[in-house]
Amino acid sequence: MRESFSPQEIRYLKLLRKQYRTIQEASAEVAHLRAVLRLPKGTEHFLSDLHGEHAAFLHILHNASGVIKRKINDLYGDILSSHERDMLSTLIYYPDEKLALLKKQGVVNAEWYRLTIYRLLEVCRMCSVKYTRKRVRDAMPREMGALMEEMLLSDNTPDKEGYYREVMQSILETGQSDAMIIALSGVIQVLAIDRLHIIGDIFDRGPRADLIMDALENYHQVDVQWGNHDIAWMGAAALSEACIAQVIVTSVKYGNLETLEVGYGISLRPLATLAAACYADDPCEAFLPRDNGEELHEDEMELARMHKAAAILQFKLEGQLLSRHPEYNMESRRILHRIDFENKTVELNGKTYPLRSCSFPTIDPADPYALTPLEREVMERMVLEFAHSEKLQRHVQFLYSAGGMYLRCNGNLLYHGCIPMEKNGDFAIVPVHVDEQLRGREATDAADVKARQGYFSTLGTQEREDGQDFLWYLGSGPNSPLFGKDKMATFERYFVADKATHIENKNPYYDFQNDEQTALRILGEFGLSDSGFIINGHVPVKLGQGESPIRAGGRLLVIDGGLSRAYQPVTGIAGYTLIFTSHELNLVAHQPFESTAAAISAEQDIHSVQSLVKQMPRRLLIDDTDEGKELRCRIDDLMRLITAYRKGVIKEARS
């Protein structure tokens, strides 16, 4: 070990001394950290493409993708009936609601409480075996922690039997049985998943993305790799007018206003006023809301008019944005000036097409991208609505703090969309900056920085405006790592009958998804070894058409399995969870979720099928993980502090 200490190191070690004031304290922490390194690696769960499907996602979170049910079956498969195991599982998933239901059914009494708490303690012990006592204690609610710890550590030997009975009796007599059941259920859920990775697209067409965000921001350990739909909402919260129009269009298109109006308190009355004033006599046939499987929020025709009003705003604002950024190479997406209003046609890529409708009362042919005074007033009011939504701003700040364009974690590379490529397989240029040609990891890192500038830079500055515009590009641009297509054919789908114009070509990246050498090249580009995996979402896996989620010789795993109901006919399942334990990597395919009510009352769990992706050659330890690297660095620092104490370079802090 080095004998000399630089002035900078001494300053750092003096700060460290505030935590470890003596040789004994520092030595004890070294011993503790070295022991932690020998514990098994925690279990990671990976999910992607939630698309606002809050009920299914929250159930998967509660049941840990079937892990909790498997532990109950392992413990009680030969002891309890199937119905009893189902009831215990449901109690863990939804303790408040299930307790209330069981009380109504007359099931609950003192003996039931004793037996149930005992069983929950057994499940909790099983989930906690590979954690330190501190980690388990941290998972406990503060008000119940000491009591729960006593019960978990009780070994039920004859010497402790009376003690355990007395503790249980006290819980019953003081009316704490419900609180204990609820607390134990929460701890089991926390310990079942050590770390949660969300590979993008929390937002989109589903009913309540805000409820998903509520759960994630309170989750014990979670990270998010931004998706194209997430970035649109982030841009809207950053007050990009183009992004605001885009998320409103998506919400109205699917008849889903709950996330906006109920979740975030954003009123669409200004848009409704514009729609009534400008499109009252327009049939708006192409704008009728798509059935989202939920009851529509308002009259269909009013929604259709609002949809069209928002779409025209979107086309105008995007046209203005693209005129500011020729480097995006998206001039072909500025379409309004290509409309021949007299002949009711539009020119697209050199060809002329008839329009299905040519009712554009707010478009001035001489200045088609200009907003009318009423449109400008509506947009200003909508900007204020998004700016003043405290919950939306809090959720987006969480996405920035817990998320990014990609993540390197425990040797694996996580990203939502793609690493943009040319047709020959070379990494494509991403137009992050006008004067730089950035590709691969360099481009992705720069995109991450610019996405943050779009939200955190001072309003009204050029840096903020460029960042806001780039947030829009990340959600819709042809070389965006989050979007992965050459265009978003929104205008064509509304107004042009020829379906050839509706085609959106995927980035060449997707042509190379089964090429192992390409996957290895991407891993190398991001500084990872050949032993790692790429974990990808964004494009649903069409199992019914023979597609596999395991690609590129097993190097790339696509885990968009259709959690969104709209994609389930395509995927044939209702979502994937990738589970990375200390022993193996498993892919869990989920069947559709009926409802939370059915899960509670009828104890209907999601049926899931698990398949092995990779068996580890030996059990992985914390020493093998990124956390292990950090702990080893911490140990090195503490050993330097101990040396400094012993050499007299730094004095022990005696109180």
C-alpha positions as CSV (number, residue, x, y, z in Angstrom):
1,M,0.0,0.0,0.0
2,R,1.2,3.5,-0.8
3,E,2.9,5.3,2.1
4,S,2.5,8.9,0.9
5,F,-0.7,11.0,0.9
6,S,-1.4,13.9,-1.5
7,P,-3.0,17.1,-0.1
8,Q,-6.2,16.2,-2.1
9,E,-6.3,12.7,-0.6
10,I,-5.8,14.0,2.9
11,R,-8.8,16.4,2.4
12,Y,-10.9,13.5,1.3
13,L,-9.9,11.3,4.1
14,K,-10.7,14.0,6.6
15,L,-14.2,14.1,5.2
16,L,-14.4,10.3,5.5
17,R,-13.2,10.6,9.2
18,K,-16.5,12.2,10.0
19,Q,-18.2,8.8,9.4
20,Y,-15.4,6.5,10.7
21,R,-13.8,8.4,13.6
22,T,-11.4,5.7,14.8
23,I,-9.3,2.8,13.5
24,Q,-11.8,0.4,15.2
25,E,-14.8,2.0,13.4
26,A,-13.1,2.0,10.0
27,S,-11.9,-1.6,10.5
28,A,-15.4,-2.8,11.5
29,E,-16.8,-1.3,8.3
30,V,-14.1,-3.0,6.2
31,A,-15.0,-6.3,7.7
32,H,-18.7,-5.7,7.1
33,L,-18.2,-4.6,3.4
34,R,-16.0,-7.6,2.7
35,A,-18.7,-9.9,4.1
36,V,-21.3,-8.2,1.9
37,L,-19.2,-8.9,-1.2
38,R,-19.6,-12.6,-0.5
39,L,-23.5,-12.4,-0.5
40,P,-25.4,-13.6,-3.6
41,K,-26.2,-11.0,-6.2
42,G,-29.6,-9.4,-5.9
43,T,-32.4,-10.3,-8.3
44,E,-33.0,-7.8,-11.1
45,H,-36.3,-7.6,-13.0
46,F,-36.5,-6.0,-16.5
47,L,-39.8,-4.8,-18.1
48,S,-40.5,-2.6,-21.1
49,D,-43.2,-0.9,-23.0
50,L,-45.8,-0.5,-20.3
51,H,-47.8,2.0,-22.5
52,G,-49.9,3.3,-19.6
53,E,-51.3,-0.2,-18.7
54,H,-51.3,0.5,-15.0
55,A,-53.4,-2.3,-13.7
56,A,-51.4,-5.1,-15.4
57,F,-48.1,-3.5,-14.6
58,L,-48.9,-2.9,-10.9
59,H,-50.0,-6.5,-10.6
60,I,-46.8,-7.7,-12.1
61,L,-45.0,-5.5,-9.6
62,H,-47.0,-6.8,-6.7
63,N,-46.5,-10.5,-7.6
64,A,-42.9,-10.0,-8.7
65,S,-43.6,-11.5,-12.1
66,G,-44.7,-14.7,-10.4
67,V,-41.7,-15.1,-8.1
68,I,-43.8,-14.7,-4.9
69,K,-46.3,-17.4,-5.9
70,R,-43.4,-19.7,-6.7
71,K,-41.9,-19.2,-3.3
72,I,-45.3,-19.9,-1.7
73,N,-45.6,-23.1,-3.7
74,D,-42.1,-24.1,-2.7
75,L,-42.9,-23.5,1.0
76,Y,-46.5,-24.8,1.2
77,G,-47.1,-26.8,-1.9
78,D,-47.4,-30.0,0.1
79,I,-49.1,-28.4,3.1
80,L,-51.7,-25.9,1.9
81,S,-54.5,-26.4,-0.7
82,S,-54.3,-24.6,-4.0
83,H,-57.1,-22.2,-2.8
84,E,-55.2,-21.5,0.5
85,R,-52.0,-20.7,-1.5
86,D,-53.9,-18.4,-3.9
87,M,-55.5,-16.6,-0.9
88,L,-52.1,-16.1,0.7
89,S,-50.6,-14.8,-2.5
90,T,-53.4,-12.4,-3.1
91,L,-53.1,-11.1,0.5
92,I,-49.5,-10.3,-0.2
93,Y,-50.3,-8.5,-3.5
94,Y,-53.2,-6.5,-2.2
95,P,-53.2,-6.7,1.7
96,D,-55.6,-3.8,2.4
97,E,-58.2,-4.8,-0.1
98,K,-58.0,-8.5,0.6
99,L,-58.2,-8.0,4.3
100,A,-61.4,-5.9,3.9
101,L,-62.9,-8.6,1.7
102,L,-62.0,-11.5,4.0
103,K,-63.5,-9.6,7.0
104,K,-66.8,-9.2,5.1
105,Q,-66.7,-12.9,4.3
106,G,-66.3,-13.7,8.0
107,V,-63.0,-15.5,7.5
108,V,-61.0,-13.4,9.9
109,N,-60.6,-14.3,13.6
110,A,-57.8,-14.5,16.1
111,E,-56.6,-18.0,15.0
112,W,-56.7,-16.8,11.3
113,Y,-54.5,-13.9,12.3
114,R,-52.0,-16.1,14.1
115,L,-51.7,-18.6,11.2
116,T,-51.5,-15.9,8.5
117,I,-48.9,-13.8,10.3
118,Y,-46.8,-17.0,10.8
119,R,-47.1,-17.9,7.1
120,L,-46.2,-14.4,6.0
121,L,-43.1,-14.5,8.3
122,E,-42.1,-17.8,6.7
123,V,-42.4,-16.3,3.2
124,C,-40.5,-13.1,4.3
125,R,-37.7,-15.2,5.8
126,M,-37.4,-17.1,2.5
127,C,-37.2,-13.8,0.5
128,S,-34.6,-12.3,2.9
129,V,-32.1,-15.1,3.1
130,K,-29.6,-13.5,0.7
131,Y,-29.7,-10.0,2.2
132,T,-27.9,-8.4,5.1
133,R,-29.8,-7.7,8.2
134,K,-29.5,-4.0,7.5
135,R,-31.0,-4.4,4.0
136,V,-34.0,-6.3,5.5
137,R,-34.4,-3.7,8.3
138,D,-34.4,-0.9,5.7
139,A,-37.3,-2.6,3.9
140,M,-39.4,-2.5,7.0
141,P,-41.7,0.4,7.8
142,R,-40.2,2.4,10.6
143,E,-43.2,2.1,13.0
144,M,-43.2,-1.7,12.7
145,G,-39.6,-2.4,12.1
146,A,-38.4,-3.4,15.6
147,L,-41.3,-5.8,16.2
148,M,-41.0,-7.3,12.7
149,E,-37.3,-7.8,13.1
150,E,-37.8,-9.6,16.5
151,M,-40.4,-12.0,14.9
152,L,-38.3,-12.7,11.8
153,L,-35.3,-13.5,13.9
154,S,-37.3,-15.7,16.3
155,D,-36.0,-19.3,15.7
156,N,-39.0,-21.0,17.4
157,T,-36.7,-23.1,19.6
158,P,-38.3,-24.2,22.9
159,D,-36.4,-21.4,24.7
160,K,-38.0,-18.8,22.4
161,E,-41.4,-20.4,22.0
162,G,-43.0,-18.6,24.9
163,Y,-41.4,-15.3,23.8
164,Y,-42.9,-15.7,20.3
165,R,-46.4,-16.6,21.6
166,E,-46.3,-13.5,23.9
167,V,-45.3,-11.2,21.0
168,M,-48.1,-12.6,18.8
169,Q,-50.6,-12.3,21.6
170,S,-49.6,-8.6,22.1
171,I,-50.1,-7.9,18.4
172,L,-53.6,-9.3,18.6
173,E,-54.6,-7.6,21.8
174,T,-53.3,-4.2,20.7
175,G,-55.1,-4.4,17.4
176,Q,-51.9,-4.4,15.3
177,S,-52.7,-7.6,13.4
178,D,-53.8,-5.8,10.2
179,A,-50.9,-3.4,10.3
180,M,-48.5,-6.4,10.7
181,I,-50.0,-8.2,7.8
182,I,-49.9,-5.1,5.6
183,A,-46.3,-4.4,6.6
184,L,-45.1,-7.9,6.1
185,S,-46.7,-8.0,2.6
186,G,-44.9,-4.8,1.7
187,V,-41.6,-6.2,2.9
188,I,-42.1,-9.4,0.9
189,Q,-42.8,-7.4,-2.3
190,V,-39.7,-5.2,-1.7
191,L,-37.3,-8.2,-1.0
192,A,-38.6,-10.2,-4.0
193,I,-37.1,-7.7,-6.4
194,D,-33.7,-6.1,-5.6
195,R,-33.7,-3.8,-8.6
196,L,-36.2,-2.9,-11.2
197,H,-35.3,-1.8,-14.8
198,I,-37.9,-0.2,-17.0
199,I,-36.7,-0.3,-20.6
200,G,-38.9,2.6,-21.8
201,D,-42.4,3.7,-22.8
202,I,-44.2,4.1,-19.5
203,F,-46.5,6.5,-21.4
204,D,-48.7,6.1,-24.5
205,R,-52.2,5.1,-25.1
206,G,-53.0,3.2,-21.9
207,P,-55.4,4.6,-19.3
208,R,-53.2,5.8,-16.4
209,A,-49.4,6.2,-16.9
210,D,-49.5,8.6,-14.0
211,L,-50.4,5.8,-11.6
212,I,-47.4,3.8,-12.9
213,M,-45.2,6.8,-12.3
214,D,-46.6,7.1,-8.7
215,A,-45.5,3.6,-8.1
216,L,-42.0,4.0,-9.7
217,E,-41.1,7.2,-7.9
218,N,-41.7,5.4,-4.5
219,Y,-40.0,2.2,-5.5
220,H,-36.9,1.2,-3.5
221,Q,-34.5,0.8,-6.4
222,V,-35.5,1.5,-10.0
223,D,-34.0,3.0,-13.2
224,V,-35.6,4.0,-16.5
225,Q,-34.3,3.9,-20.0
226,W,-36.3,6.6,-21.8
227,G,-38.7,5.5,-24.6
228,N,-40.0,7.6,-27.5
229,H,-43.4,8.1,-25.8
230,D,-41.7,9.0,-22.5
231,I,-39.5,11.6,-24.2
232,A,-42.6,13.2,-25.8
233,W,-44.1,13.8,-22.3
234,M,-40.7,15.0,-21.0
235,G,-40.7,17.5,-23.9
236,A,-44.2,18.6,-23.0
237,A,-43.2,19.1,-19.4
238,A,-40.2,21.1,-20.7
239,L,-42.9,23.3,-22.5
240,S,-42.0,22.3,-26.1
241,E,-45.2,23.3,-27.9
242,A,-44.7,20.6,-30.5
243,C,-44.4,17.9,-27.8
244,I,-47.5,19.3,-26.0
245,A,-49.5,19.0,-29.2
246,Q,-48.2,15.5,-29.8
247,V,-49.1,14.1,-26.4
248,I,-52.6,15.7,-26.6
249,V,-53.1,14.2,-30.0
250,T,-52.1,10.7,-28.7
251,S,-54.4,11.0,-25.7
252,V,-57.5,12.2,-27.7
253,K,-56.8,9.7,-30.5
254,Y,-57.3,6.8,-28.1
255,G,-60.1,8.4,-26.2
256,N,-57.9,8.4,-23.1
257,L,-58.0,11.7,-21.3
258,E,-57.6,10.3,-17.7
259,T,-53.8,10.6,-17.6
260,L,-54.0,14.3,-18.7
261,E,-57.2,15.5,-16.9
262,V,-57.5,13.3,-13.8
263,G,-53.8,12.3,-13.3
264,Y,-52.2,15.6,-14.0
265,G,-55.0,18.0,-13.7
266,I,-54.5,19.4,-17.2
267,S,-57.7,20.9,-18.6
268,L,-58.5,20.4,-22.3
269,R,-61.3,23.0,-22.3
270,P,-59.2,25.5,-24.3
271,L,-58.8,22.8,-27.0
272,A,-62.5,22.0,-26.9
273,T,-63.4,25.6,-27.4
274,L,-61.1,25.8,-30.4
275,A,-62.6,22.6,-31.8
276,A,-66.2,23.8,-31.4
277,A,-65.4,27.2,-33.0
278,C,-63.5,25.8,-36.0
279,Y,-64.8,22.3,-36.7
280,A,-68.5,22.3,-35.6
281,D,-69.7,21.3,-39.1
282,D,-66.8,19.0,-39.9
283,P,-67.6,15.2,-39.8
284,C,-63.9,14.6,-38.8
285,E,-64.3,11.0,-39.9
286,A,-60.6,10.2,-39.8
287,F,-60.4,11.6,-36.3
288,L,-62.9,9.5,-34.4
289,P,-61.2,8.1,-31.3
290,R,-60.0,4.5,-31.4
291,D,-61.6,2.2,-28.9
292,N,-59.1,1.8,-26.1
293,G,-61.1,-0.8,-24.3
294,E,-62.3,1.8,-21.8
295,E,-65.5,3.9,-21.6
296,L,-65.0,7.0,-23.7
297,H,-64.5,10.2,-21.7
298,E,-66.7,12.5,-23.8
299,D,-69.1,12.4,-26.7
300,E,-67.3,10.8,-29.7
301,M,-67.9,13.7,-32.1
302,E,-66.5,16.3,-29.6
303,L,-63.4,14.1,-29.2
304,A,-63.0,13.8,-32.9
305,R,-63.2,17.6,-33.3
306,M,-60.7,18.1,-30.5
307,H,-58.5,15.4,-32.1
308,K,-58.5,17.3,-35.5
309,A,-57.9,20.7,-33.8
310,A,-54.9,19.2,-31.9
311,A,-53.5,17.4,-35.0
312,I,-53.5,20.6,-37.1
313,L,-51.8,22.4,-34.3
314,Q,-49.2,19.6,-34.2
315,F,-48.5,19.8,-38.0
316,K,-48.1,23.6,-37.8
317,L,-45.8,23.5,-34.8
318,E,-43.7,20.7,-36.1
319,G,-43.4,22.6,-39.4
320,Q,-42.1,25.6,-37.6
321,L,-39.7,23.5,-35.6
322,L,-38.3,21.8,-38.7
323,S,-37.7,25.1,-40.4
324,R,-35.4,26.0,-37.5
325,H,-33.4,22.8,-37.9
326,P,-32.4,21.9,-41.4
327,E,-29.8,19.6,-39.8
328,Y,-32.6,17.2,-38.9
329,N,-33.0,16.5,-42.6
330,M,-36.8,16.2,-42.3
331,E,-38.0,18.8,-44.8
332,S,-40.2,16.1,-46.3
333,R,-42.2,16.1,-43.0
334,R,-43.2,19.7,-43.6
335,I,-46.4,18.9,-45.5
336,L,-48.9,21.7,-45.1
337,H,-47.3,23.9,-47.8
338,R,-47.5,21.0,-50.2
339,I,-51.3,20.9,-50.2
340,D,-53.1,22.1,-53.3
341,F,-56.2,23.5,-51.7
342,E,-58.0,24.1,-55.0
343,N,-57.5,20.6,-56.4
344,K,-57.6,18.9,-53.0
345,T,-54.3,17.1,-53.4
346,V,-51.0,16.9,-51.6
347,E,-47.5,16.3,-53.0
348,L,-45.5,13.7,-51.1
349,N,-42.0,12.7,-52.2
350,G,-42.6,14.0,-55.7
351,K,-46.0,12.2,-56.2
352,T,-49.4,13.8,-56.0
353,Y,-52.2,12.2,-54.0
354,P,-55.9,13.1,-53.6
355,L,-56.9,14.1,-50.1
356,R,-59.7,12.3,-48.3
357,S,-60.7,15.6,-46.8
358,C,-59.7,19.2,-47.5
359,S,-61.4,21.0,-44.6
360,F,-58.7,23.2,-43.2
361,P,-60.4,26.3,-41.9
362,T,-57.4,27.4,-39.7
363,I,-54.7,27.0,-42.5
364,D,-53.8,30.0,-44.5
365,P,-52.5,28.7,-47.9
366,A,-50.2,31.7,-48.1
367,D,-48.7,31.0,-44.6
368,P,-49.8,27.4,-43.7
369,Y,-47.6,27.0,-40.6
370,A,-48.9,30.2,-38.9
371,L,-51.2,29.7,-35.9
372,T,-54.4,31.7,-36.0
373,P,-55.0,34.1,-33.1
374,L,-57.3,31.6,-31.5
375,E,-54.8,28.7,-31.9
376,R,-52.1,30.9,-30.4
377,E,-54.3,31.7,-27.4
378,V,-55.1,28.0,-27.0
379,M,-51.4,27.0,-27.1
380,E,-50.4,29.6,-24.6
381,R,-53.1,28.3,-22.2
382,M,-52.0,24.7,-22.8
383,V,-48.4,25.7,-22.1
384,L,-49.5,27.2,-18.7
385,E,-51.5,24.0,-18.0
386,F,-48.4,21.8,-18.5
387,A,-46.1,24.2,-16.6
388,H,-48.4,24.4,-13.6
389,S,-49.1,20.6,-13.3
390,E,-47.1,19.9,-10.1
391,K,-47.5,16.2,-10.4
392,L,-46.4,16.1,-14.1
393,Q,-43.4,18.2,-13.3
394,R,-42.5,16.0,-10.4
395,H,-42.8,12.8,-12.4
396,V,-40.7,14.2,-15.3
397,Q,-38.0,15.3,-12.8
398,F,-38.0,11.7,-11.6
399,L,-37.6,10.4,-15.2
400,Y,-34.5,12.7,-15.5
401,S,-33.0,11.7,-12.2
402,A,-33.7,7.9,-12.4
403,G,-33.4,7.7,-16.2
404,G,-31.3,8.2,-19.3
405,M,-30.8,7.2,-22.9
406,Y,-29.2,3.9,-21.9
407,L,-27.7,2.1,-18.9
408,R,-24.7,-0.2,-18.5
409,C,-25.5,-2.4,-15.5
410,N,-23.7,-5.6,-14.3
411,G,-22.2,-6.1,-17.7
412,N,-25.4,-5.7,-19.7
413,L,-26.5,-2.8,-22.0
414,L,-30.1,-1.6,-21.6
415,Y,-31.8,0.8,-24.1
416,H,-35.3,1.2,-25.4
417,G,-35.1,1.8,-29.2
418,C,-32.0,1.2,-31.2
419,I,-28.4,2.3,-32.0
420,P,-29.1,4.0,-35.4
421,M,-27.4,2.4,-38.3
422,E,-26.8,2.9,-42.0
423,K,-27.8,0.1,-44.4
424,N,-24.3,-1.3,-44.5
425,G,-24.3,-1.7,-40.7
426,D,-22.2,1.4,-39.8
427,F,-23.4,3.5,-37.0
428,A,-25.5,6.4,-38.4
429,I,-25.0,10.1,-37.6
430,V,-27.4,11.5,-35.0
431,P,-27.9,15.3,-35.5
432,V,-27.4,16.3,-31.9
433,H,-25.3,19.3,-32.8
434,V,-25.2,21.3,-36.1
435,D,-21.4,21.2,-36.3
436,E,-20.6,17.7,-35.1
437,Q,-21.1,14.3,-36.7
438,L,-21.7,12.0,-33.8
439,R,-22.4,8.3,-34.0
440,G,-22.8,5.3,-31.6
441,R,-22.1,5.8,-27.9
442,E,-20.7,9.3,-28.5
443,A,-24.0,10.4,-30.1
444,T,-26.1,8.7,-27.4
445,D,-24.2,10.4,-24.6
446,A,-24.5,13.8,-26.3
447,A,-28.3,13.2,-26.8
448,D,-28.7,12.4,-23.1
449,V,-27.0,15.8,-22.2
450,K,-29.1,17.7,-24.7
451,A,-32.3,16.1,-23.5
452,R,-31.5,17.5,-20.0
453,Q,-30.7,20.9,-21.4
454,G,-34.2,21.0,-22.9
455,Y,-35.7,20.8,-19.4
456,F,-33.2,22.3,-17.0
457,S,-31.7,25.2,-19.0
458,T,-33.1,28.7,-18.4
459,L,-36.4,29.4,-20.2
460,G,-36.1,31.7,-23.1
461,T,-32.4,30.9,-23.8
462,Q,-31.2,29.5,-27.1
463,E,-29.9,26.5,-25.2
464,R,-33.3,25.7,-23.8
465,E,-35.1,26.1,-27.1
466,D,-32.6,23.9,-28.9
467,G,-33.0,21.3,-26.2
468,Q,-36.8,21.5,-26.4
469,D,-36.7,21.0,-30.1
470,F,-34.3,18.0,-29.7
471,L,-36.6,16.4,-27.2
472,W,-39.2,16.4,-30.0
473,Y,-36.6,15.0,-32.5
474,L,-35.8,12.1,-30.1
475,G,-39.5,11.1,-30.1
476,S,-40.0,11.4,-33.9
477,G,-36.7,11.9,-35.8
478,P,-35.4,9.3,-38.3
479,N,-32.0,8.8,-36.7
480,S,-33.2,9.1,-33.1
481,P,-32.1,6.2,-30.9
482,L,-35.5,6.2,-29.3
483,F,-37.7,6.2,-32.4
484,G,-36.0,4.0,-35.0
485,K,-38.2,4.7,-38.1
486,D,-37.7,6.9,-41.1
487,K,-40.9,8.9,-40.4
488,M,-44.1,9.1,-38.4
489,A,-46.8,9.1,-41.1
490,T,-49.4,10.8,-39.0
491,F,-50.6,13.2,-41.7
492,E,-50.8,10.5,-44.3
493,R,-53.0,8.2,-42.1
494,Y,-55.5,11.0,-41.6
495,F,-55.7,12.5,-45.0
496,V,-54.3,10.1,-47.7
497,A,-56.2,6.9,-48.7
498,D,-53.2,5.3,-50.5
499,K,-51.7,3.0,-47.8
500,A,-48.4,3.0,-49.5
501,T,-47.9,6.5,-48.0
502,H,-48.6,5.1,-44.5
503,I,-45.5,2.8,-44.5
504,E,-42.9,3.7,-41.8
505,N,-39.6,2.0,-42.5
506,K,-37.6,0.8,-39.6
507,N,-34.0,1.8,-39.1
508,P,-31.5,-0.7,-40.6
509,Y,-30.6,-1.5,-37.0
510,Y,-33.5,-3.9,-37.0
511,D,-32.2,-5.7,-40.0
512,F,-29.1,-6.6,-38.0
513,Q,-30.9,-7.7,-34.8
514,N,-30.2,-11.4,-35.5
515,D,-26.5,-10.7,-36.4
516,E,-24.3,-11.7,-33.5
517,Q,-21.3,-9.8,-34.7
518,T,-23.4,-6.6,-34.8
519,A,-24.5,-7.2,-31.2
520,L,-20.9,-7.8,-30.1
521,R,-19.9,-4.6,-31.9
522,I,-22.5,-2.6,-30.0
523,L,-21.5,-4.1,-26.7
524,G,-17.9,-3.1,-27.5
525,E,-18.9,0.4,-28.6
526,F,-20.4,0.9,-25.1
527,G,-17.4,-0.5,-23.3
528,L,-18.8,-3.9,-22.4
529,S,-17.4,-7.4,-22.8
530,D,-18.6,-10.2,-25.0
531,S,-20.2,-11.9,-22.0
532,G,-22.9,-9.2,-21.7
533,F,-26.4,-9.0,-23.1
534,I,-28.2,-6.2,-24.9
535,I,-31.7,-5.8,-23.4
536,N,-34.0,-4.0,-25.8
537,G,-37.7,-3.0,-26.0
538,H,-39.7,-0.8,-28.4
539,V,-40.8,-3.4,-31.1
540,P,-43.3,-6.1,-30.1
541,V,-42.1,-9.6,-30.5
542,K,-44.5,-11.4,-32.9
543,L,-44.5,-14.8,-31.4
544,G,-47.4,-16.0,-33.5
545,Q,-45.4,-15.3,-36.6
546,G,-42.4,-17.3,-35.4
547,E,-40.3,-14.4,-34.0
548,S,-38.2,-15.0,-30.9
549,P,-37.3,-12.6,-28.2
550,I,-33.8,-14.1,-28.1
551,R,-31.7,-12.9,-31.0
552,A,-28.1,-12.4,-32.3
553,G,-27.0,-15.8,-31.0
554,G,-28.4,-15.1,-27.6
555,R,-26.7,-11.7,-27.3
556,L,-29.8,-9.5,-27.7
557,L,-33.0,-9.9,-25.8
558,V,-36.1,-8.0,-27.0
559,I,-38.6,-7.9,-24.1
560,D,-41.6,-6.0,-25.6
561,G,-44.1,-8.8,-25.3
562,G,-47.3,-6.8,-25.5
563,L,-48.2,-5.5,-22.0
564,S,-50.2,-3.0,-23.9
565,R,-53.6,-4.6,-24.8
566,A,-53.4,-3.1,-28.3
567,Y,-50.4,-5.3,-29.1
568,Q,-51.5,-8.6,-27.6
569,P,-53.1,-9.9,-30.8
570,V,-49.8,-9.3,-32.5
571,T,-47.5,-10.8,-29.7
572,G,-49.9,-13.6,-28.6
573,I,-48.9,-12.9,-25.0
574,A,-49.3,-10.0,-22.6
575,G,-45.8,-9.0,-21.8
576,Y,-42.4,-10.2,-20.7
577,T,-40.3,-9.9,-17.6
578,L,-36.6,-10.7,-17.8
579,I,-35.4,-12.0,-14.4
580,F,-31.6,-12.0,-13.7
581,T,-30.9,-13.9,-10.4
582,S,-27.6,-15.0,-8.9
583,H,-28.1,-18.4,-10.6
584,E,-29.6,-17.7,-14.0
585,L,-31.3,-15.4,-16.6
586,N,-34.9,-16.3,-17.2
587,L,-37.5,-14.9,-19.6
588,V,-41.1,-14.9,-18.2
589,A,-44.0,-14.6,-20.6
590,H,-47.2,-13.3,-19.1
591,Q,-50.8,-14.1,-20.1
592,P,-53.4,-11.3,-20.1
593,F,-54.5,-9.7,-16.9
594,E,-58.3,-9.5,-16.4
595,S,-58.6,-6.8,-13.7
596,T,-57.5,-5.8,-10.2
597,A,-61.0,-6.5,-8.9
598,A,-60.9,-10.1,-10.2
599,A,-57.4,-10.5,-8.8
600,I,-58.6,-9.5,-5.3
601,S,-62.1,-11.2,-5.2
602,A,-61.5,-14.3,-7.4
603,E,-57.8,-14.6,-6.6
604,Q,-57.0,-14.6,-10.3
605,D,-53.3,-14.2,-10.8
606,I,-51.5,-13.7,-14.1
607,H,-50.4,-17.0,-15.5
608,S,-46.8,-16.8,-16.4
609,V,-44.4,-19.3,-18.2
610,Q,-40.7,-19.1,-17.4
611,S,-38.0,-20.2,-19.8
612,L,-34.2,-20.3,-19.2
613,V,-32.0,-18.0,-21.2
614,K,-28.7,-18.7,-19.5
615,Q,-27.5,-20.7,-16.6
616,M,-24.6,-19.1,-14.8
617,P,-21.4,-21.2,-14.5
618,R,-21.4,-20.5,-10.8
619,R,-23.6,-18.5,-8.4
620,L,-23.0,-14.7,-8.9
621,L,-22.0,-12.7,-5.9
622,I,-22.2,-9.0,-5.1
623,D,-18.5,-9.1,-5.7
624,D,-19.2,-9.8,-9.4
625,T,-21.5,-6.8,-9.8
626,D,-21.2,-3.0,-10.3
627,E,-22.2,-2.6,-6.7
628,G,-19.2,-4.9,-5.8
629,K,-16.9,-2.6,-7.7
630,E,-18.2,0.4,-5.7
631,L,-17.8,-1.6,-2.4
632,R,-14.2,-2.5,-3.3
633,C,-13.4,1.1,-3.9
634,R,-15.0,2.0,-0.6
635,I,-12.8,-0.7,1.1
636,D,-9.7,0.7,-0.5
637,D,-10.6,4.2,0.8
638,L,-11.2,2.9,4.3
639,M,-7.9,1.0,4.2
640,R,-6.2,4.3,3.3
641,L,-7.9,6.0,6.2
642,I,-6.7,3.3,8.6
643,T,-3.2,3.7,7.3
644,A,-3.4,7.4,7.7
645,Y,-4.6,7.0,11.3
646,R,-1.7,4.6,12.0
647,K,0.9,6.8,10.3
648,G,-0.3,9.8,12.3
649,V,-1.2,11.7,9.1
650,I,-4.7,12.0,10.4
651,K,-5.7,12.0,14.0
652,E,-8.6,9.8,15.3
653,A,-11.6,11.8,16.2
654,R,-12.2,11.2,19.9
655,S,-15.4,12.5,21.5
